[in-house]
Amino acid sequence: MHQKKIMAAAMLLLSPCAWSQSSVTIYGVLDAGLSFEGGNKAGSVTKLTGGISSGSRLGFKGTEDLGGGSTALFVLESGIQADTGASGQGGVLFGRQAFVGIGNTRLGTLTFGRQYAPHYLAAVFADPFVSGTSADEKNLINAVSNGGRMDNSIKYASPVLHGFSGELVYAAGEIAGDASAASSRGVGLNYSDGPLAVRLNYHDKSNDTATTRLASARNTLLAATYNFKVAKLFFAYGVNKGPLSSTLRNSTNPYGYAVVPVATTVTRDSTDTLLGVSLPRGPHTLLASWIHKNDKEAANQDADQLALGYRYALSRRTDLYAIYARMNNRRGASYTLGNASDGGSGDRAVNLGMRFTF
């Protein structure tokens, strides 16, 4: 018996877990519901859609304590279309996120891989609908780079000091002979103190390819929230300059214009304004937002999105939601009401759905 105890103690000492603490977590979201869309040239459509409020996903994340305040970390997150079981993000296995990195409590965190742009995270932060349902801010506020994600990227996130923190990110274009082509870069400054939180972000993406030269897309966004507890207010203001700085989520001429005014000539000079509110009352939450796209080019193709919503929390992990949204396009603008996983097909939408997180 004594020898068995000694052998067990030796095996424990030889185990990697004896030298460092590590953990791996499996997590995910399943979201699906009915979406009623109107205003399309082909007529109204009713769809059973996966990922209306939140993109359905299966993720793995892990950390390992390296000692001295340092931690190794990774995230692998796969998108799933809950209505069909197909992979999201065009079939990319870990298309939502895939990165590895190292962090230190005093020095900050450095990560490498496919990860979110700070500008996109600021837009999500300023949206009371959290970039989901037909009230999605992405319908008018451009999701920079590739749907807000940056491939081949290196990101540095600073520690928080007196409420301030910052982020720097660079994504390589990986085009032979031209280091700047198709590359992108972003910078963000964050502040949080009690009920107030503010984020200021800038993103620059090169539109150059191996054979063409275009001006870059440049997006600046100021986002803020203030939590009164009985109500939370949301605000964002964005400035967009250059080609592809303000793109359409559905560029197939959904309204059937005889001459497509914006599918290939979306404004290269615009501003965005978002105002929103959430009103929590126990398991009930009322939501509302208004977003204005101000086209500063000669075509002056402005748009306004208005949305109202209701959520009911069945439990800590499960909620039901009902959303109504309307897009008012002006002078041939062609913006649609998409959601967390779909670009949408029209200018009127109702969502009824359920979301479960684990």
KOLZAMI-525046 format. One line per field, with one value per residue: residue number from 1; x, y, z of N, C-alpha, C in turn. Coordinates in steps of 0.05 Angstrom, whole numbers, plus 5000, padded with zeros to 4 digits. Atoms other than C-alpha are relative to their C-alpha. Example, Ala and Ser with C-alpha at 12.3 -4.5 7.8 and 13.67 -1.06 7.14 Angstrom:
resi	1_2
nxx	5018_4984
nyy	4976_4976
nzz	5000_4999
caxx	5246_5273
cayy	4910_4979
cazz	5156_5143
cxx	5018_4985
cyy	5024_5022
czz	5000_5014
// end
This chain:
resi	1_2_3_4_5_6_7_8_9_10_11_12_13_14_15_16_17_18_19_20_21_22_23_24_25_26_27_28_29_30_31_32_33_34_35_36_37_38_39_40_41_42_43_44_45_46_47_48_49_50_51_52_53_54_55_56_57_58_59_60_61_62_63_64_65_66_67_68_69_70_71_72_73_74_75_76_77_78_79_80_81_82_83_84_85_86_87_88_89_90_91_92_93_94_95_96_97_98_99_100_101_102_103_104_105_106_107_108_109_110_111_112_113_114_115_116_117_118_119_120_121_122_123_124_125_126_127_128_129_130_131_132_133_134_135_136_137_138_139_140_141_142_143_144_145_146_147_148_149_150_151_152_153_154_155_156_157_158_159_160_161_162_163_164_165_166_167_168_169_170_171_172_173_174_175_176_177_178_179_180_181_182_183_184_185_186_187_188_189_190_191_192_193_194_195_196_197_198_199_200_201_202_203_204_205_206_207_208_209_210_211_212_213_214_215_216_217_218_219_220_221_222_223_224_225_226_227_228_229_230_231_232_233_234_235_236_237_238_239_240_241_242_243_244_245_246_247_248_249_250_251_252_253_254_255_256_257_258_259_260_261_262_263_264_265_266_267_268_269_270_271_272_273_274_275_276_277_278_279_280_281_282_283_284_285_286_287_288_289_290_291_292_293_294_295_296_297_298_299_300_301_302_303_304_305_306_307_308_309_310_311_312_313_314_315_316_317_318_319_320_321_322_323_324_325_326_327_328_329_330_331_332_333_334_335_336_337_338_339_340_341_342_343_344_345_346_347_348_349_350_351_352_353_354_355_356_357_358
nxx	5017_4982_4987_5021_5003_4976_5002_5021_4989_4981_5015_5011_4979_4992_5022_4997_5019_4988_4983_5016_5028_5011_5028_5013_5029_5017_5022_5014_5026_5019_5020_5017_5027_5013_4994_5019_4987_5015_4988_4983_5013_5013_5022_4993_4991_4998_4978_4990_4972_4982_4982_5013_4991_4971_4991_4996_4972_4988_4973_4981_4980_4983_4978_4980_4984_4971_4986_4991_5021_5003_5019_5003_5029_5009_5028_5009_5029_5012_5027_5018_5027_5017_5023_4992_4976_4976_4980_5003_4977_4992_4990_4975_5004_4999_5003_5006_4975_4979_4976_4984_4985_4988_5007_4987_5017_4987_4992_5021_5005_4993_5013_4994_5019_5025_5012_5016_4989_5010_5022_5025_5008_5012_5027_5016_5003_5018_5026_5016_5007_4974_4994_5017_5028_5002_4991_4970_4987_4985_5016_4991_4973_4983_4983_4975_4985_5016_5022_4990_4978_4974_4982_4970_4997_4986_5015_4990_5020_4985_5015_5016_4986_5017_5023_4992_4986_4997_4996_4987_5002_4990_5005_4984_5014_4986_4997_4972_4989_5013_5007_5023_5025_5020_4995_5018_4990_5019_4991_5023_4996_5024_5002_5023_5000_5027_5022_4992_4980_4996_4980_4994_4985_4994_4993_4991_4996_4991_5016_4981_4995_4975_5001_5015_4993_5023_4997_5008_5024_4992_5024_4995_5025_5002_5023_5002_5024_5003_5019_5014_5011_5028_4998_4973_5000_4980_4995_4977_4997_4978_4992_4990_4988_4986_5015_5007_5002_5028_5009_5027_5001_5013_4993_5013_5022_5025_5024_5006_4996_4993_4971_4991_4986_4980_4988_4971_4991_5008_4987_4973_4998_5025_4999_5021_5008_5017_5010_5015_5007_5011_5015_5004_5020_5000_4994_5008_4983_5009_4977_5006_4977_5002_4974_5002_4977_4999_4983_4991_4994_5020_5024_5014_5017_5001_5018_5006_5010_5014_5006_5011_4997_5007_4988_5009_4980_5012_4980_4975_4988_5020_5018_5017_5000_5017_4987_5010_4981_5008_4979_5010_4980_5006_4987_4988_4984_5009_4993_5019_5000_4989_4999_4973_4989_5013_5000_5027_5009_5020_4999_5018_4994_5008_4986_5009_4980_4991_4971_4990_4971_4988
nyy	4976_4977_4996_4989_4971_4987_4999_4981_4973_4995_4995_4973_4981_5001_4991_4971_4983_4993_4976_4977_5003_4995_5007_4998_4996_5002_4982_4996_4987_5009_4979_5005_4989_4993_4973_4991_4978_4988_4979_5010_4999_5026_5003_5007_5027_5010_5018_5011_4991_5005_4978_4974_4982_5006_5021_5025_5006_5019_4989_5012_4981_5011_4985_5014_4982_5003_4988_4973_4983_5006_5021_5008_5002_5005_5001_5011_4997_5008_4991_5021_4992_5017_5010_5021_5014_4993_4982_4972_4986_5011_5028_5001_5017_4982_4974_4978_4992_5020_4986_5009_4977_5000_4976_4994_4981_4973_4992_5002_5025_5001_5023_5004_5017_4987_4988_4977_4973_4982_4983_5016_5005_4975_4997_5020_4989_4977_5009_5013_5026_5015_5008_5022_4996_4981_4974_5001_4975_5006_4993_4973_4995_5020_5020_4997_5024_5023_5003_4993_5018_4995_5023_4996_4976_4999_4980_4995_4987_4991_5002_4977_4983_4978_5001_4999_5022_4995_5023_4996_5024_4999_5025_5001_5007_5024_4999_5000_4977_4975_5005_4983_5007_5017_5000_4982_4993_4987_4990_4994_4990_5006_4989_5009_4991_5001_5004_4989_5015_4987_5013_4985_5018_4993_5024_4994_5025_4996_5012_5008_5028_5004_4987_4974_4981_4983_4987_5018_4995_4989_4998_4990_5004_4993_5015_4995_5009_4990_5017_4989_5024_5002_4997_4998_4985_5008_4979_5004_4982_5010_4986_5020_4987_5018_5022_5022_4991_5004_5020_5012_5028_5014_4984_5013_4983_5013_4984_5002_4975_5003_4994_5005_4976_5002_5027_4998_4973_4992_4975_5000_4979_5001_5002_5016_4993_5019_4995_5023_5002_5025_4996_5025_5002_5028_5016_4986_4978_4986_4990_4983_4987_4985_4996_4983_4999_4974_5001_4973_4997_4986_5016_4994_5023_5004_5021_5001_5025_4998_5027_5004_5028_5010_5025_5012_5019_5024_5008_4986_5008_5002_4978_4997_4972_4991_4976_4988_4980_4987_4984_4979_4993_4976_4994_5023_5017_5028_5015_5020_5008_5026_5007_5008_5020_4998_4973_4990_4997_4979_4976_5005_5027_5009_5024_5014_5021_5011_5003_5015_4999_5020
nzz	5000_4998_5027_5019_4994_5011_5029_5007_4996_5022_5025_4998_5004_5028_5017_5007_4984_4975_5004_5009_5000_5027_5002_5026_4997_5023_4997_5025_5002_5020_5004_5024_4998_5025_5009_5021_5014_5021_5015_5022_5027_5004_4981_4972_4996_4973_4999_4975_5002_4978_4994_5004_4979_4996_5017_4986_5001_4981_4996_4981_4991_4979_4989_4984_4982_5004_4977_5002_5011_5029_5007_5028_5005_5028_5006_5026_4999_5025_5005_5008_5008_4984_5015_5018_4990_5016_4988_5006_5010_5025_4998_4986_4976_4977_5014_4982_4988_4998_4994_4977_4990_4974_4985_4975_4985_5000_5026_5020_5014_5028_5012_5028_5014_5010_4976_5005_5002_4978_5010_5000_4972_4989_5012_4985_4973_5000_5011_4979_5010_5000_5027_5007_5009_5022_4991_5001_5009_5024_5024_5009_4991_5014_4985_5014_5009_5009_4981_4973_4992_5014_5003_5000_4985_4974_4984_4973_4982_4976_4975_4993_4981_4993_5017_5029_5012_5028_5017_5026_5015_5027_5015_5025_5024_5010_5029_5007_5012_4991_4972_4991_5014_4986_4971_4985_4974_4983_4973_4983_4973_4985_4973_4985_4973_4989_5020_5026_5016_5025_5018_5024_5016_5027_5016_5027_5016_5028_5021_5022_5005_5014_5026_5000_4979_4992_4974_4979_4985_4973_4983_4973_4985_4971_4988_4971_4986_4972_4987_4977_4987_5010_5029_5011_5025_5019_5020_5017_5023_5016_5025_5019_5023_5019_5012_4983_4972_4992_5019_4998_4992_5022_5023_5023_5009_4989_5005_5028_5015_5028_5000_4973_4993_4978_4996_5006_4994_4973_4992_4990_4981_4985_4970_4987_4973_4987_4973_4991_4971_4989_4975_4987_4978_4993_5023_5024_5009_5024_5015_5023_5011_5025_5013_5023_5019_5014_5023_5006_5028_5015_5002_4975_4995_4971_4990_4972_4990_4974_4990_4973_4994_4973_4992_4974_4990_4987_4980_5004_5025_5022_5003_5023_5009_5021_5010_5025_5011_5025_5013_5018_5019_5015_5026_5013_4982_5002_4976_4992_4972_4995_4972_4992_5018_5026_5010_5003_5027_5003_4982_4977_4989_4973_4990_4977_4997_4974_4999_4978_4998_4982
caxx	5000_5057_5091_5025_5020_5092_5079_5015_5052_5107_5057_5024_5090_5107_5039_5041_4981_5026_5068_5014_4940_4903_4830_4789_4716_4664_4611_4559_4495_4434_4387_4329_4262_4214_4231_4177_4208_4173_4190_4230_4216_4196_4146_4144_4177_4171_4233_4254_4322_4380_4419_4370_4389_4458_4497_4493_4561_4603_4667_4727_4771_4828_4880_4944_4977_5050_5067_5090_5023_5028_4976_4974_4905_4867_4798_4767_4695_4654_4591_4530_4465_4415_4360_4400_4461_4508_4572_4568_4616_4617_4634_4698_4706_4726_4700_4678_4744_4810_4868_4923_4962_4996_4975_5005_4969_5019_5037_4973_4953_4981_4940_4949_4897_4826_4796_4749_4767_4762_4718_4667_4667_4653_4593_4566_4577_4536_4477_4422_4405_4479_4487_4429_4356_4330_4350_4424_4469_4508_4450_4476_4541_4595_4624_4696_4743_4709_4644_4681_4734_4808_4846_4922_4919_4962_4925_4952_4904_4932_4914_4863_4894_4849_4791_4830_4852_4873_4878_4923_4913_4946_4924_4971_4945_4996_5002_5070_5111_5064_5062_5008_4957_4895_4923_4884_4898_4859_4867_4819_4816_4767_4744_4698_4680_4617_4555_4594_4632_4663_4701_4736_4761_4794_4800_4837_4832_4871_4828_4890_4899_4956_4931_4889_4901_4844_4839_4831_4767_4773_4722_4722_4671_4655_4610_4583_4534_4507_4472_4420_4400_4326_4348_4411_4425_4466_4500_4546_4573_4614_4652_4665_4712_4736_4712_4677_4674_4598_4575_4508_4491_4449_4478_4431_4385_4330_4282_4286_4311_4315_4383_4419_4440_4483_4501_4568_4572_4556_4573_4646_4632_4581_4566_4525_4486_4456_4412_4384_4354_4341_4291_4300_4243_4258_4255_4227_4269_4243_4290_4290_4340_4345_4402_4413_4459_4478_4505_4548_4559_4518_4468_4449_4422_4406_4371_4338_4327_4277_4269_4229_4239_4220_4258_4234_4285_4258_4322_4393_4410_4345_4305_4249_4246_4200_4227_4198_4243_4232_4283_4267_4311_4315_4332_4348_4386_4382_4396_4361_4342_4389_4402_4460_4468_4430_4435_4359_4316_4271_4255_4204_4216_4187_4227_4201_4254_4288_4360_4395_4467_4513
cayy	5000_5047_5034_5049_5116_5133_5114_5155_5215_5207_5203_5267_5303_5280_5302_5369_5392_5391_5446_5489_5499_5492_5488_5478_5501_5479_5531_5550_5583_5554_5605_5596_5626_5652_5713_5749_5796_5844_5895_5850_5854_5780_5791_5775_5713_5673_5636_5589_5619_5597_5651_5709_5741_5708_5667_5594_5566_5513_5537_5513_5559_5544_5574_5551_5586_5597_5630_5700_5729_5699_5656_5618_5618_5596_5601_5558_5576_5545_5576_5532_5544_5518_5511_5464_5442_5470_5506_5582_5633_5602_5532_5551_5501_5553_5613_5653_5655_5617_5646_5630_5677_5695_5745_5778_5816_5874_5874_5857_5803_5785_5739_5711_5684_5700_5748_5807_5878_5929_5973_5917_5901_5975_5974_5911_5944_6005_5964_5947_5887_5864_5859_5811_5805_5850_5909_5891_5952_5917_5934_6006_6008_5973_5909_5923_5874_5806_5813_5844_5790_5796_5736_5730_5781_5800_5836_5869_5887_5928_5917_5964_6024_6073_6052_6060_6005_6001_5953_5949_5900_5886_5835_5816_5815_5761_5783_5767_5828_5878_5877_5931_5903_5873_5887_5921_5954_5980_6018_6026_6065_6043_6075_6048_6079_6058_6067_6101_6063_6094_6065_6103_6061_6070_6017_6021_5966_5966_5953_5939_5871_5841_5876_5936_5998_6032_6079_6044_6039_6081_6075_6115_6099_6131_6086_6098_6069_6095_6049_6080_6009_6024_6040_6033_6084_6069_6117_6111_6159_6135_6168_6126_6146_6110_6053_5996_6038_6028_5964_5930_5865_5845_5871_5831_5890_5864_5921_5910_5978_5985_6017_5990_6054_6027_5954_5974_6047_6047_6113_6127_6184_6176_6181_6137_6155_6105_6118_6061_6041_5978_5975_5914_5894_5827_5774_5825_5872_5924_5947_6003_6033_6083_6085_6138_6131_6200_6194_6255_6241_6272_6214_6230_6159_6163_6109_6103_6040_6037_5976_5955_5891_5849_5794_5746_5707_5637_5623_5647_5610_5612_5670_5685_5747_5786_5841_5890_5931_5979_6008_6074_6079_6146_6165_6095_6069_5993_5973_5912_5885_5828_5793_5760_5707_5732_5794_5800_5812_5872_5935_5906_5848_5812_5761_5710_5665_5628_5627_5577_5586_5535
cazz	5000_5018_4950_4913_4949_4929_4856_4855_4883_4831_4774_4800_4802_4731_4705_4666_4708_4769_4739_4709_4714_4648_4627_4564_4559_4508_4495_4443_4421_4385_4356_4307_4291_4239_4197_4156_4103_4057_4004_3957_3882_3884_3940_4014_4042_4107_4128_4184_4197_4241_4276_4275_4342_4351_4302_4324_4341_4375_4408_4446_4488_4534_4579_4612_4671_4653_4719_4734_4713_4642_4608_4542_4509_4447_4416_4361_4343_4288_4258_4248_4209_4260_4208_4163_4203_4151_4169_4173_4145_4076_4101_4137_4194_4247_4209_4270_4307_4307_4345_4395_4440_4504_4558_4618_4673_4670_4596_4559_4509_4441_4395_4325_4275_4253_4302_4308_4287_4345_4301_4293_4367_4382_4334_4369_4436_4415_4388_4439_4394_4398_4323_4315_4291_4235_4278_4266_4262_4206_4159_4156_4195_4155_4184_4166_4132_4125_4163_4221_4223_4203_4175_4183_4239_4299_4355_4418_4475_4533_4606_4637_4673_4709_4665_4599_4553_4480_4421_4359_4303_4236_4183_4127_4056_4038_3965_3936_3919_3953_4029_4034_3984_4016_4086_4141_4207_4266_4331_4389_4454_4507_4572_4626_4692_4730_4685_4628_4574_4512_4452_4396_4338_4270_4215_4149_4096_4031_3970_3927_3895_3856_3793_3814_3856_3894_3952_4019_4060_4124_4180_4245_4300_4367_4410_4480_4530_4596_4644_4690_4713_4698_4627_4585_4530_4468_4419_4359_4306_4248_4190_4128_4072_4009_3965_4002_4066_4067_4034_4021_4056_3996_3930_3883_3868_3915_3899_3824_3801_3725_3734_3795_3830_3887_3878_3847_3868_3942_3974_3987_4034_4090_4164_4210_4272_4321_4381_4423_4490_4530_4587_4632_4678_4711_4657_4608_4565_4516_4461_4409_4361_4304_4254_4201_4140_4113_4042_4027_3954_3898_3895_3968_3979_4053_4094_4162_4202_4260_4304_4365_4403_4464_4499_4553_4593_4608_4647_4652_4587_4546_4519_4470_4426_4380_4335_4284_4238_4180_4131_4096_4034_3998_3926_3903_3964_3968_4040_4068_4136_4150_4217_4253_4198_4136_4092_4086_4025_4039_4078_4127_4175_4236_4276_4325_4355_4411_4434_4479_4504_4537
cxx	5017_5013_4980_4997_5024_4998_4979_5010_5020_4986_4988_5021_5010_4979_5004_4982_5012_5017_4985_4971_4989_4970_4991_4970_4987_4976_4985_4974_4984_4977_4985_4973_4988_5006_4981_5012_4983_5015_5018_4984_4985_4977_5010_5008_5000_5021_5004_5030_5016_5018_4988_5012_5030_5007_5005_5029_5007_5029_5015_5020_5015_5021_5019_5016_5029_5016_5009_4979_4995_4982_5000_4970_4995_4970_4996_4969_4989_4971_4983_4973_4981_4976_5007_5023_5025_5019_4994_5025_5011_5012_5027_4996_4999_4999_4993_5025_5019_5026_5013_5017_5011_4993_5015_4985_5011_5005_4978_5000_5007_4988_5005_4978_4977_4985_4985_5015_4989_4977_4974_4990_4988_4972_4981_4994_4979_4972_4984_4991_5025_5005_4984_4971_5000_5006_5031_5012_5016_4984_5007_5028_5018_5015_5026_5014_4981_4978_5008_5024_5025_5016_5029_5007_5017_4987_5014_4978_5014_4984_4984_5015_4982_4976_5006_5013_5001_5005_5014_4998_5010_4994_5015_4983_5011_4999_5029_5008_4987_4989_4975_4973_4984_5005_4980_5012_4979_5012_4975_5009_4974_5002_4975_5003_4971_4980_5008_5022_5002_5022_5003_5019_5004_5009_5006_5005_5008_4981_5017_5000_5026_5000_4986_5009_4976_5006_4990_4973_5008_4974_5008_4973_5003_4975_5000_4974_5000_4977_4988_4987_4970_4999_5029_4999_5025_5004_5024_5000_5024_5005_5013_5010_5013_4982_4996_5000_4972_4988_4971_5002_4987_5004_4987_4977_4973_4975_4994_5002_5008_5029_5010_5017_5023_5014_5030_5011_4991_5017_5028_5005_4974_5005_4977_4995_4982_4992_4983_4995_4992_4988_4995_4980_4998_5007_4993_5020_4987_5024_4991_5026_4992_5028_4996_5026_4998_5020_5008_5009_4976_4973_4983_4981_5001_4981_4997_4989_4989_4993_4990_5001_4993_5014_4988_5019_4985_5018_5025_5012_4981_4982_4984_5001_4981_5010_4985_5020_4990_5024_4987_5023_4991_5017_5016_5019_4988_5008_4977_5002_5010_4998_5028_5013_4991_5000_4973_4993_4981_5003_4980_5005_4988_5015_4987_5018_5006_5030_5007_5031_5009_5029
cyy	5025_5005_5012_5029_5015_5002_5020_5028_5007_5006_5028_5021_5001_5011_5030_5017_5007_5025_5024_4993_5007_4992_5004_5000_4996_5017_5003_5015_4985_5019_4995_5013_5005_5029_5006_5025_5010_5022_4991_5000_4974_4996_4992_4971_4995_4979_4989_5004_4993_5024_5027_5020_4997_4978_4974_4991_4978_5009_4985_5022_4989_5019_4982_5021_4994_5010_5028_5019_4996_4977_4995_4996_4994_5001_4988_5000_4996_5009_4977_5013_4982_4989_4977_4983_5005_5018_5029_5011_4987_4972_4998_4987_5017_5029_5023_5011_4977_5014_4988_5024_4997_5027_5003_5022_5028_5010_5000_4973_5003_4974_5000_4982_5016_5010_5026_5026_5017_5018_4985_4995_5025_5004_4981_5011_5023_4993_4986_4972_4982_4987_4975_5009_5020_5028_5003_5026_4995_5007_5027_5007_4978_4982_4998_4974_4978_4994_5006_4984_5005_4974_5009_5024_4996_5023_5003_5015_5006_4992_5025_5016_5025_5003_5001_4974_5005_4974_5009_4974_5005_4973_5002_4992_4975_4998_5003_5026_5026_4995_5015_4991_4981_4999_5019_5004_5015_5008_5008_5010_4997_5013_4990_5009_5000_4996_5008_4982_5013_4985_5018_4982_5010_4975_5009_4974_5007_4985_4991_4969_4997_5015_5027_5017_5018_5013_4980_5008_5008_5005_5009_4998_5008_4986_5005_4988_5013_4984_5013_4978_4997_5002_5002_5014_4993_5023_4992_5021_4991_5018_4980_5014_4978_4978_4977_5008_4998_4981_4991_4972_4983_5018_4989_5016_4990_5015_5003_5026_4995_5005_4997_5024_4997_4974_5001_5027_5009_5024_4996_5021_5002_5002_4983_5010_4979_5010_4976_5000_4972_5005_4973_5001_4970_4983_5014_5022_5012_5013_5019_5012_5014_5005_5016_4999_5026_4998_5028_5004_5012_4985_5004_4977_4993_4976_5003_4973_5004_4972_5001_4970_4994_4973_4990_4978_4977_4990_5017_4994_5002_5025_4999_5029_5005_5027_5010_5021_5010_5016_5019_5009_5025_5002_4977_4984_4972_4984_4982_4994_4972_4993_4990_4981_5003_5029_5012_5005_5023_5022_4998_4972_4997_4975_4989_4977_4993_4996_4985_5001_4979_5003
czz	5000_4973_4980_5005_4988_4970_4991_5003_4978_4974_5000_4995_4971_4981_4994_5017_5027_4998_4991_5001_4973_5000_4971_5004_4973_5004_4973_5003_4978_4998_4974_5004_4973_4993_4977_4987_4977_4985_4977_4974_4994_5018_5028_5003_5030_5002_5028_4999_5025_5004_4995_5021_5005_4981_5016_4997_5020_5004_5021_5008_5024_5009_5015_5015_4996_5023_4995_4988_4970_4995_4970_4996_4971_4999_4973_5001_4972_4997_4990_4991_5014_4985_4981_5010_4985_5015_4992_4987_4974_5001_5013_5027_5026_4990_5018_5012_5000_5006_5025_5009_5028_5014_5026_5014_4999_4971_4978_4986_4971_4988_4970_4987_4988_5024_4992_4999_5023_4991_5001_5028_5012_4989_5014_5028_5001_4991_5022_4991_4996_4973_4991_4994_4976_5008_4999_4990_4974_4974_4989_5008_4990_5019_4986_4995_4991_5020_5028_5009_4982_4999_5002_5017_5026_5016_5028_5015_5026_5025_5006_5021_5005_4981_4970_4991_4970_4985_4974_4985_4971_4987_4974_4976_4987_4969_4993_4986_5009_5028_5009_4987_5016_5031_5013_5028_5016_5026_5015_5027_5015_5028_5014_5029_5010_4977_4972_4988_4973_4984_4975_4983_4971_4985_4971_4985_4972_4981_4976_4998_4985_4973_5000_5024_5005_5026_5022_5012_5028_5016_5028_5015_5029_5011_5030_5011_5028_5013_5025_5017_4991_4970_4992_4973_4983_4979_4983_4978_4984_4975_4982_4975_4982_4989_5020_5030_5011_4979_5005_5010_4979_4975_4974_4989_5010_4995_4971_4985_4971_4996_5029_5009_5020_5002_4994_5006_5027_5009_5011_5021_5016_5030_5009_5028_5011_5027_5008_5030_5005_5027_5013_5023_5008_4976_4973_4992_4974_4987_4977_4990_4974_4989_4974_4983_4984_4977_4992_4971_4985_4999_5025_5007_5030_5006_5030_5008_5028_5008_5029_5006_5029_5004_5027_5007_5014_5022_4995_4972_4976_5000_4974_4991_4977_4991_4975_4991_4973_4990_4980_4982_4984_4974_4989_5017_5001_5024_5008_5030_5003_5030_5006_4979_4971_4991_4995_4971_4996_5020_5023_5011_5028_5006_5025_5005_5029_4999_5026_5000_5020_5001
// end
